[in-house]
Amino acid sequence: MQLTISQQLGLDPTTVANFFMNARRRGHDQRTDDDISTVSSGSSHALDEQQ
């Protein structure tokens, strides 16, 4: 699938593979952030201190 995408877009297959790898990582990071906000007492102040 990634090979087909790279051929159709004229991109290097490594570029397409990196895109999907980064997309998976971003999705994982987003779920982690959601878990942190759920665990905290609902206060956005606790999240502000972490950043």
N, C-alpha and C positions, 0 to 999 in steps of 0.2 A: 504494500500500500504506500509506504513512504517513498519507495523507488518511483512509483507511478506519479506521485505528487511532485517529486523533484524533477522528473522528466517533463511534465506538463507545464511547470512553472519555470523551467530552465535554471533550476538551482542545483547546487551540489548536494548529493544525498546526505552528506554529513551535516549540512546546514539544516535540512529538514529533520534529521534525527535529533539534533540539538534543540530545535524548536519544540518537538514533542516532549523531550526530556525536561526542558524548562517548564513547559505547561503542566506536566505532572507534578513538578516540584512546587510550582505556584499554587496548584490545587491543594497539595498537602499542607503548605504553609497557611493557606486560608482556613482550612479545617482546624488547624492547631490554634489559630487566633480565635476562631469561633468557640473552641473548647475553653480557652482561657477566659473569655468574656462570660461564658455560662457559669464557670466555676466561681468567678468573683461574685461579690454580693450585688452585682448589677450596677456597681458604681463605675462610672467612666474615669473617675479620679485614679483608681488603682491601675487602670491601663495607661493613663497618662504618665504615671511615675515610672512604668516599665520602659517607656520609649524615651 
